[in-house]
Amino acid sequence: MKRCDHNLKETILLAERMIKLADKGDGDREDTGCGILYGMLRDSGYKIKRMAEDEKVKHIAKGWWDKKTC
């Protein structure tokens, strides 16, 4: 796997972790300040994931992406 593809894969995984943490944190929070924080974390996670997945599609189209690791 190319290093650039590996980094995209890691970025997608990180964004998914951000989303899961935001969901967990939002469920455990006790004040509105944390709600704002976890809302921002969740929104950022979704945006980052979407951008990385768009890049992945471009890499696939260029023939760079190792299809065995999709």
Backbone atoms as SQL, in Angstrom:
CREATE TABLE atoms (id INTEGER PRIMARY KEY, chain TEXT, resi INTEGER, resn TEXT, atom TEXT, x REAL, y REAL, z REAL);
INSERT INTO atoms VALUES
  (1, 'A', 1, 'MET', 'N', 0.843, -1.170, 0.000),
  (2, 'A', 1, 'MET', 'CA', 0.000, 0.000, 0.000),
  (3, 'A', 1, 'MET', 'C', 0.892, 1.237, 0.000),
  (4, 'A', 2, 'LYS', 'N', 0.536, 2.202, -0.836),
  (5, 'A', 2, 'LYS', 'CA', 1.282, 3.455, -0.864),
  (6, 'A', 2, 'LYS', 'C', 1.124, 4.178, 0.467),
  (7, 'A', 3, 'ARG', 'N', 2.144, 4.928, 0.843),
  (8, 'A', 3, 'ARG', 'CA', 2.075, 5.654, 2.110),
  (9, 'A', 3, 'ARG', 'C', 0.921, 6.646, 2.130),
  (10, 'A', 4, 'CYS', 'N', 0.658, 7.298, 0.994),
  (11, 'A', 4, 'CYS', 'CA', -0.446, 8.264, 0.956),
  (12, 'A', 4, 'CYS', 'C', -1.786, 7.563, 1.173),
  (13, 'A', 5, 'ASP', 'N', -1.929, 6.350, 0.663),
  (14, 'A', 5, 'ASP', 'CA', -3.157, 5.591, 0.872),
  (15, 'A', 5, 'ASP', 'C', -3.264, 5.124, 2.323),
  (16, 'A', 6, 'HIS', 'N', -2.155, 4.711, 2.888),
  (17, 'A', 6, 'HIS', 'CA', -2.134, 4.308, 4.288),
  (18, 'A', 6, 'HIS', 'C', -2.574, 5.467, 5.182),
  (19, 'A', 7, 'ASN', 'N', -2.078, 6.653, 4.885),
  (20, 'A', 7, 'ASN', 'CA', -2.449, 7.829, 5.669),
  (21, 'A', 7, 'ASN', 'C', -3.933, 8.147, 5.536),
  (22, 'A', 8, 'LEU', 'N', -4.484, 7.993, 4.347),
  (23, 'A', 8, 'LEU', 'CA', -5.926, 8.206, 4.168),
  (24, 'A', 8, 'LEU', 'C', -6.729, 7.192, 4.971),
  (25, 'A', 9, 'LYS', 'N', -6.289, 5.949, 4.940),
  (26, 'A', 9, 'LYS', 'CA', -6.970, 4.904, 5.704),
  (27, 'A', 9, 'LYS', 'C', -6.936, 5.223, 7.196),
  (28, 'A', 10, 'GLU', 'N', -5.774, 5.653, 7.693),
  (29, 'A', 10, 'GLU', 'CA', -5.636, 6.023, 9.099),
  (30, 'A', 10, 'GLU', 'C', -6.498, 7.242, 9.440),
  (31, 'A', 11, 'THR', 'N', -6.609, 8.174, 8.515),
  (32, 'A', 11, 'THR', 'CA', -7.440, 9.363, 8.731),
  (33, 'A', 11, 'THR', 'C', -8.905, 8.980, 8.863),
  (34, 'A', 12, 'ILE', 'N', -9.364, 8.063, 8.026),
  (35, 'A', 12, 'ILE', 'CA', -10.748, 7.592, 8.109),
  (36, 'A', 12, 'ILE', 'C', -10.997, 6.916, 9.452),
  (37, 'A', 13, 'LEU', 'N', -10.064, 6.087, 9.887),
  (38, 'A', 13, 'LEU', 'CA', -10.206, 5.418, 11.185),
  (39, 'A', 13, 'LEU', 'C', -10.211, 6.426, 12.335),
  (40, 'A', 14, 'LEU', 'N', -9.344, 7.432, 12.255),
  (41, 'A', 14, 'LEU', 'CA', -9.303, 8.456, 13.285),
  (42, 'A', 14, 'LEU', 'C', -10.617, 9.234, 13.343),
  (43, 'A', 15, 'ALA', 'N', -11.154, 9.586, 12.184),
  (44, 'A', 15, 'ALA', 'CA', -12.424, 10.308, 12.134),
  (45, 'A', 15, 'ALA', 'C', -13.548, 9.463, 12.737),
  (46, 'A', 16, 'GLU', 'N', -13.536, 8.171, 12.459),
  (47, 'A', 16, 'GLU', 'CA', -14.549, 7.286, 13.043),
  (48, 'A', 16, 'GLU', 'C', -14.416, 7.228, 14.558),
  (49, 'A', 17, 'ARG', 'N', -13.186, 7.238, 15.052),
  (50, 'A', 17, 'ARG', 'CA', -12.962, 7.270, 16.509),
  (51, 'A', 17, 'ARG', 'C', -13.461, 8.578, 17.106),
  (52, 'A', 18, 'MET', 'N', -13.257, 9.680, 16.395),
  (53, 'A', 18, 'MET', 'CA', -13.754, 10.976, 16.853),
  (54, 'A', 18, 'MET', 'C', -15.270, 10.949, 17.004),
  (55, 'A', 19, 'ILE', 'N', -15.946, 10.375, 16.024),
  (56, 'A', 19, 'ILE', 'CA', -17.405, 10.300, 16.045),
  (57, 'A', 19, 'ILE', 'C', -17.877, 9.438, 17.211),
  (58, 'A', 20, 'LYS', 'N', -17.234, 8.301, 17.417),
  (59, 'A', 20, 'LYS', 'CA', -17.614, 7.416, 18.528),
  (60, 'A', 20, 'LYS', 'C', -17.377, 8.082, 19.880),
  (61, 'A', 21, 'LEU', 'N', -16.247, 8.774, 20.020),
  (62, 'A', 21, 'LEU', 'CA', -15.957, 9.467, 21.269),
  (63, 'A', 21, 'LEU', 'C', -16.974, 10.575, 21.520),
  (64, 'A', 22, 'ALA', 'N', -17.349, 11.286, 20.474),
  (65, 'A', 22, 'ALA', 'CA', -18.347, 12.349, 20.622),
  (66, 'A', 22, 'ALA', 'C', -19.680, 11.765, 21.081),
  (67, 'A', 23, 'ASP', 'N', -20.068, 10.642, 20.523),
  (68, 'A', 23, 'ASP', 'CA', -21.320, 9.996, 20.940),
  (69, 'A', 23, 'ASP', 'C', -21.243, 9.567, 22.403),
  (70, 'A', 24, 'LYS', 'N', -20.116, 8.969, 22.788),
  (71, 'A', 24, 'LYS', 'CA', -19.938, 8.524, 24.174),
  (72, 'A', 24, 'LYS', 'C', -19.917, 9.715, 25.124),
  (73, 'A', 25, 'GLY', 'N', -19.136, 10.721, 24.774),
  (74, 'A', 25, 'GLY', 'CA', -19.021, 11.907, 25.615),
  (75, 'A', 25, 'GLY', 'C', -20.344, 12.636, 25.757),
  (76, 'A', 26, 'ASP', 'N', -21.099, 12.699, 24.672),
  (77, 'A', 26, 'ASP', 'CA', -22.394, 13.372, 24.715),
  (78, 'A', 26, 'ASP', 'C', -23.354, 12.621, 25.637),
  (79, 'A', 27, 'GLY', 'N', -23.270, 11.317, 25.628),
  (80, 'A', 27, 'GLY', 'CA', -24.121, 10.516, 26.499),
  (81, 'A', 27, 'GLY', 'C', -23.751, 10.629, 27.971),
  (82, 'A', 28, 'ASP', 'N', -22.485, 10.897, 28.248),
  (83, 'A', 28, 'ASP', 'CA', -21.998, 10.975, 29.625),
  (84, 'A', 28, 'ASP', 'C', -21.961, 12.400, 30.181),
  (85, 'A', 29, 'ARG', 'N', -22.179, 13.388, 29.348),
  (86, 'A', 29, 'ARG', 'CA', -21.982, 14.785, 29.769),
  (87, 'A', 29, 'ARG', 'C', -22.981, 15.219, 30.837),
  (88, 'A', 30, 'GLU', 'N', -22.558, 16.236, 31.567),
  (89, 'A', 30, 'GLU', 'CA', -23.408, 16.754, 32.638),
  (90, 'A', 30, 'GLU', 'C', -23.676, 18.248, 32.498),
  (91, 'A', 31, 'ASP', 'N', -23.165, 18.878, 31.437),
  (92, 'A', 31, 'ASP', 'CA', -23.462, 20.297, 31.233),
  (93, 'A', 31, 'ASP', 'C', -23.462, 20.632, 29.746),
  (94, 'A', 32, 'THR', 'N', -23.959, 21.823, 29.420),
  (95, 'A', 32, 'THR', 'CA', -24.092, 22.201, 28.009),
  (96, 'A', 32, 'THR', 'C', -22.751, 22.484, 27.347),
  (97, 'A', 33, 'GLY', 'N', -21.767, 22.928, 28.130),
  (98, 'A', 33, 'GLY', 'CA', -20.443, 23.195, 27.549),
  (99, 'A', 33, 'GLY', 'C', -19.850, 21.955, 26.903),
  (100, 'A', 34, 'CYS', 'N', -19.995, 20.837, 27.590),
  (101, 'A', 34, 'CYS', 'CA', -19.506, 19.578, 27.021),
  (102, 'A', 34, 'CYS', 'C', -20.328, 19.188, 25.797),
  (103, 'A', 35, 'GLY', 'N', -21.608, 19.494, 25.829),
  (104, 'A', 35, 'GLY', 'CA', -22.455, 19.204, 24.671),
  (105, 'A', 35, 'GLY', 'C', -21.976, 19.937, 23.434),
  (106, 'A', 36, 'ILE', 'N', -21.578, 21.176, 23.602),
  (107, 'A', 36, 'ILE', 'CA', -21.046, 21.964, 22.483),
  (108, 'A', 36, 'ILE', 'C', -19.740, 21.351, 22.000),
  (109, 'A', 37, 'LEU', 'N', -18.871, 21.004, 22.936),
  (110, 'A', 37, 'LEU', 'CA', -17.588, 20.385, 22.588),
  (111, 'A', 37, 'LEU', 'C', -17.794, 19.100, 21.793),
  (112, 'A', 38, 'TYR', 'N', -18.650, 18.212, 22.280),
  (113, 'A', 38, 'TYR', 'CA', -18.842, 16.933, 21.597),
  (114, 'A', 38, 'TYR', 'C', -19.586, 17.095, 20.279),
  (115, 'A', 39, 'GLY', 'N', -20.433, 18.114, 20.196),
  (116, 'A', 39, 'GLY', 'CA', -21.075, 18.415, 18.918),
  (117, 'A', 39, 'GLY', 'C', -20.057, 18.838, 17.876),
  (118, 'A', 40, 'MET', 'N', -19.100, 19.671, 18.301),
  (119, 'A', 40, 'MET', 'CA', -18.043, 20.101, 17.377),
  (120, 'A', 40, 'MET', 'C', -17.150, 18.932, 16.986),
  (121, 'A', 41, 'LEU', 'N', -16.837, 18.081, 17.955),
  (122, 'A', 41, 'LEU', 'CA', -16.011, 16.907, 17.665),
  (123, 'A', 41, 'LEU', 'C', -16.704, 15.998, 16.654),
  (124, 'A', 42, 'ARG', 'N', -18.009, 15.776, 16.849),
  (125, 'A', 42, 'ARG', 'CA', -18.776, 14.919, 15.942),
  (126, 'A', 42, 'ARG', 'C', -18.826, 15.530, 14.538),
  (127, 'A', 43, 'ASP', 'N', -19.155, 16.821, 14.459),
  (128, 'A', 43, 'ASP', 'CA', -19.221, 17.489, 13.153),
  (129, 'A', 43, 'ASP', 'C', -17.879, 17.432, 12.437),
  (130, 'A', 44, 'SER', 'N', -16.807, 17.682, 13.172),
  (131, 'A', 44, 'SER', 'CA', -15.469, 17.637, 12.573),
  (132, 'A', 44, 'SER', 'C', -15.123, 16.232, 12.102),
  (133, 'A', 45, 'GLY', 'N', -15.479, 15.239, 12.907),
  (134, 'A', 45, 'GLY', 'CA', -15.237, 13.851, 12.516),
  (135, 'A', 45, 'GLY', 'C', -15.919, 13.496, 11.213),
  (136, 'A', 46, 'TYR', 'N', -17.196, 13.895, 11.088),
  (137, 'A', 46, 'TYR', 'CA', -17.923, 13.601, 9.851),
  (138, 'A', 46, 'TYR', 'C', -17.327, 14.336, 8.656),
  (139, 'A', 47, 'LYS', 'N', -16.928, 15.595, 8.846),
  (140, 'A', 47, 'LYS', 'CA', -16.335, 16.360, 7.743),
  (141, 'A', 47, 'LYS', 'C', -15.005, 15.753, 7.297),
  (142, 'A', 48, 'ILE', 'N', -14.160, 15.423, 8.277),
  (143, 'A', 48, 'ILE', 'CA', -12.863, 14.828, 7.955),
  (144, 'A', 48, 'ILE', 'C', -13.044, 13.487, 7.259),
  (145, 'A', 49, 'LYS', 'N', -13.969, 12.681, 7.767),
  (146, 'A', 49, 'LYS', 'CA', -14.215, 11.367, 7.159),
  (147, 'A', 49, 'LYS', 'C', -14.687, 11.521, 5.716),
  (148, 'A', 50, 'ARG', 'N', -15.607, 12.457, 5.478),
  (149, 'A', 50, 'ARG', 'CA', -16.113, 12.660, 4.121),
  (150, 'A', 50, 'ARG', 'C', -14.995, 13.105, 3.179),
  (151, 'A', 51, 'MET', 'N', -14.148, 14.035, 3.637),
  (152, 'A', 51, 'MET', 'CA', -13.044, 14.501, 2.795),
  (153, 'A', 51, 'MET', 'C', -12.062, 13.372, 2.489),
  (154, 'A', 52, 'ALA', 'N', -11.741, 12.576, 3.495),
  (155, 'A', 52, 'ALA', 'CA', -10.799, 11.464, 3.288),
  (156, 'A', 52, 'ALA', 'C', -11.386, 10.416, 2.358),
  (157, 'A', 53, 'GLU', 'N', -12.674, 10.132, 2.504),
  (158, 'A', 53, 'GLU', 'CA', -13.307, 9.152, 1.614),
  (159, 'A', 53, 'GLU', 'C', -13.373, 9.673, 0.180),
  (160, 'A', 54, 'ASP', 'N', -13.582, 10.976, 0.004),
  (161, 'A', 54, 'ASP', 'CA', -13.547, 11.564, -1.341),
  (162, 'A', 54, 'ASP', 'C', -12.155, 11.408, -1.963),
  (163, 'A', 55, 'GLU', 'N', -11.121, 11.620, -1.160),
  (164, 'A', 55, 'GLU', 'CA', -9.760, 11.430, -1.648),
  (165, 'A', 55, 'GLU', 'C', -9.493, 9.962, -1.991),
  (166, 'A', 56, 'LYS', 'N', -10.029, 9.068, -1.184),
  (167, 'A', 56, 'LYS', 'CA', -9.873, 7.639, -1.443),
  (168, 'A', 56, 'LYS', 'C', -10.469, 7.288, -2.805),
  (169, 'A', 57, 'VAL', 'N', -11.640, 7.829, -3.101),
  (170, 'A', 57, 'VAL', 'CA', -12.279, 7.576, -4.398),
  (171, 'A', 57, 'VAL', 'C', -11.385, 8.072, -5.535),
  (172, 'A', 58, 'LYS', 'N', -10.771, 9.231, -5.345),
  (173, 'A', 58, 'LYS', 'CA', -9.861, 9.770, -6.369),
  (174, 'A', 58, 'LYS', 'C', -8.643, 8.863, -6.555),
  (175, 'A', 59, 'HIS', 'N', -8.120, 8.349, -5.456),
  (176, 'A', 59, 'HIS', 'CA', -6.967, 7.450, -5.538),
  (177, 'A', 59, 'HIS', 'C', -7.348, 6.141, -6.232),
  (178, 'A', 60, 'ILE', 'N', -8.535, 5.650, -5.949),
  (179, 'A', 60, 'ILE', 'CA', -9.009, 4.432, -6.619),
  (180, 'A', 60, 'ILE', 'C', -9.111, 4.676, -8.124),
  (181, 'A', 61, 'ALA', 'N', -9.678, 5.833, -8.493),
  (182, 'A', 61, 'ALA', 'CA', -9.844, 6.168, -9.910),
  (183, 'A', 61, 'ALA', 'C', -8.495, 6.283, -10.628),
  (184, 'A', 62, 'LYS', 'N', -7.470, 6.719, -9.925),
  (185, 'A', 62, 'LYS', 'CA', -6.132, 6.841, -10.506),
  (186, 'A', 62, 'LYS', 'C', -5.391, 5.506, -10.540),
  (187, 'A', 63, 'GLY', 'N', -5.973, 4.491, -9.887),
  (188, 'A', 63, 'GLY', 'CA', -5.330, 3.193, -9.845),
  (189, 'A', 63, 'GLY', 'C', -4.270, 3.083, -8.759),
  (190, 'A', 64, 'TRP', 'N', -4.246, 4.032, -7.837),
  (191, 'A', 64, 'TRP', 'CA', -3.239, 4.027, -6.784),
  (192, 'A', 64, 'TRP', 'C', -3.614, 3.119, -5.629),
  (193, 'A', 65, 'TRP', 'N', -4.881, 3.039, -5.316),
  (194, 'A', 65, 'TRP', 'CA', -5.351, 2.355, -4.108),
  (195, 'A', 65, 'TRP', 'C', -5.228, 0.849, -4.271),
  (196, 'A', 66, 'ASP', 'N', -4.676, 0.196, -3.276),
  (197, 'A', 66, 'ASP', 'CA', -4.573, -1.246, -3.275),
  (198, 'A', 66, 'ASP', 'C', -5.957, -1.803, -2.919),
  (199, 'A', 67, 'LYS', 'N', -6.631, -2.376, -3.881),
  (200, 'A', 67, 'LYS', 'CA', -8.010, -2.817, -3.691),
  (201, 'A', 67, 'LYS', 'C', -8.139, -3.929, -2.635),
  (202, 'A', 68, 'LYS', 'N', -7.035, -4.611, -2.326),
  (203, 'A', 68, 'LYS', 'CA', -7.074, -5.656, -1.301),
  (204, 'A', 68, 'LYS', 'C', -7.259, -5.071, 0.086),
  (205, 'A', 69, 'THR', 'N', -6.957, -3.779, 0.260),
  (206, 'A', 69, 'THR', 'CA', -7.036, -3.172, 1.585),
  (207, 'A', 69, 'THR', 'C', -8.209, -2.211, 1.727),
  (208, 'A', 70, 'CYS', 'N', -9.091, -2.182, 0.754),
  (209, 'A', 70, 'CYS', 'CA', -10.249, -1.282, 0.839),
  (210, 'A', 70, 'CYS', 'C', -11.045, -1.683, 2.019);
